[in-house]
Amino acid sequence: MKVILKADIKGVGKKDEVINASDGYARNFLFPKNLAVEANKENMAKLKAKQDSAKYQKNQEKEDAMKTADKLSKILLKMKVKSGENGKIFGGVSSKDIAQELSKQYQIEVDKKKIDTKETIKTLGVHNIEIKLFEGVVGKLRIDVISE
């Protein structure tokens, strides 16, 4: 019997997957515990609509990420920090600082976890960093760290 899983079941399948299950397993275990529904026309149509909606949503998010990446490539973010005599910064510029400055200066919201600084920026000058916006979409941002 073909059934559509409503939840991940170890050793059987993942949520929204159509599988072949024995009649007894489906009727005595999966259906009573509300882990699956029968794969009839109505339920298959609901599953297809749900998958199409998720695909559309993902495409919209990717499109937004590409627009943001394009904006980021044109930006030179200026960050003022306190520094010593030979260009050393007191503390450093972290991904949290970068996210806050982007929000403040350009109204672009980026999660600090997606900003890929290999380590904290500790020198003055222009630095290139990458921001992972979406699967396969990476924005490049230039930061000019200047002394106050």
Buried (B, 14 or more C-beta within 10 A) or exposed (E): BBBBBBBEBEEBBEEBBBBEBEEEBBBEBBBEEEBBBBBEEEBBEEBEEEEEEEEEEEEEBBEEBBEBBEBBEEBEBEBEBEBEEEEEBEEBBBBEBBBBBBEEEBEBEBEBEBBEBEEEBBEBEEBEBBBBBBEEBBBEBBBEBEEE
